[in-house]
Amino acid sequence: MKAIAQDTYGSADVLEFRDIEEPAVGENDVLVRVHAAGCGPDVWHLMTGMPYMARPMIGFSKPKIAVRGWDVAGTVEAVGANVTDLRPGDEVMGTSEGGSFAELVIAKPDKLVPKPATLTFEQAAAIPISGTTALRAVRDEGKVQPGQRVLVIGASGGVGSLAVQIAKASGADVTGVASTSKMNLVRSIGADEVIDYTREDFADGSRRWDVIIDTAGRSPLSRLRRALTPKGTLVIVGGDGGGRWTGGFFRGVLRAPVLSLFVGQRLRGLATKVRQEDLVALSELIAAGTLTPVIDRTYPLIEAPDAIRYLEEGHAAGKIVITV
């Protein structure tokens, strides 16, 4: 079968479109024929092997898993003997730790849910990682309540565009931060107000928000705290920015919680984690019509390296999706 794989860390040039063996189905496995796969920062981190602090988990000198991709949407091809809640022909979305930039992938049943009937496979592939990250940022870490003022930085991105919608569904008054060209998009997904960061500084001290969800990964904590109420909550999503060793994880996952011990504000970092119950919650929001994924571009599997090059430019509005 065809797949996008790599044998060494590096730029998108290390990715190869090549034949690999079809995966074997174990007793607890689900074999999925891929129709679409999400392409986000997680793919870039695994491709480059950065930050270096992640190497013990993903492979020191080369990736432990050669095939790229994590988000997946497709049709169940076969199931193992112990899998009882899925069967061939079922349309599903979720994640595959074995890599989803391939024609066939192995997934665990607890990482899959039925694909919402209202979504295309391309839209469904944009949901699992970005959606569960946005949900956890708003609901679990941000603990957003009706009537609160919420600021979403990077509101036009894959995670940010979903965070805006989830915060609105939670009853919050939502302000999105985006570039000039993406302001209309952010308004269209429900933001009550949009700040053009090229013209206005949200952290100038003139306004404060109860919850700030930072998906852009660049602002210092001191700057973000100026825009936060004295008892407000800051949620830093992902590990973008920073150096080669710790990347943005130092700011969010390490430094923010420690600083939170000494100030009145709650400062939290959020790493990617996909749970089936969160995928179910997202499916319910989609069914209710309050959550719709935004897709910037789609690329065929053979052009996945170009998709990642476009991702690296940082201009994507919503999610980039690979079609298979």
C-alpha positions, 0 to 999 in steps of 0.5 A: 500500500502507499504511504508517506514515511520517513527514515530520518528527522528533517524538513519535509524533504525527508518525507517519501511517498512509497510502498509499505507493507499492509498492517496486520490486524491484532485481536484488539485492533481496527483496520481503517481504510483512510479517506482523509487525515489531518495535517497539523503541528503534531505532524511537524514535530514528529517529522523534525524530531523537535523539540529534542526533549520529545526524542525519548518518546518518539525516537532518538536518532530516527522516528520510532514510527515511520509513517506520518499523520495522526488524525484519521477519518475513514471506513472500517476494513476489518476488526480483531476478534476482541472488537465488538462495537465496530464492524466493517463498513462503519464510517469512523473518525479518530486517531492512529498512533501508527500513522495516518498518511497511508491507505490503511491504518491500525487504530484502537477502538477506544480512539475511534467514534462514528463519523458524524453524518453531517461531516465529510471525511475531510471535515471529520479528519480535521476534528480529532486532535484539534477538536479534543485539544480545543475542548480540553482547553475551554472546558477542562483547563479554562473551565469556561462558564456562561457570561465569562469573557474569553480571548482566543489567540490564534482564533483562525487556526485549526485549534483556535477556530474550534475553541472559539465555537466551543467557548460560544457554545459554553455561553461565553462572550468570545473575542478572537485574535487574528490577522486582517485577512482572517477577521471575517472568518473568525466572525463567521464562526461566532466570535463576538469581537475580533482583534486584528493583531497587526493593528491593535495590542490586546495586551495594552492593559485597556481590557482584561479577560476571564479566560485566555486561550493562547494557541499561537505560542509566541507571547511571553507569560508577562504579556498574556497576564496583563490581559488577564483578570486578577483571578483569571485563567490562562491556557497555553496550547501546544508547544510551538515557539521556543528553542530546539531543546524544549520548544514552547513546552517550557513556557506552557507545560513547565513554567506556567504551572510553577508561576501559577503557584505565586500569583493569583491567576491560574496559568496552565499548559496543555499537551495533546491527548485524545480520549474517546469521551472527548471525541463523543462530546465533540460529535454531540456538539457537531450534531447540535450544529454548534461546531463545524470544522474549518478547512483551509486546503486539502492535498492528495497523499502524494503531495503531503510534503507540500502540505507541511511546507504550507503549514510551516508558513503559518498562514493556514486558516483552519485545518490542512487535510490530506486526502487518500 
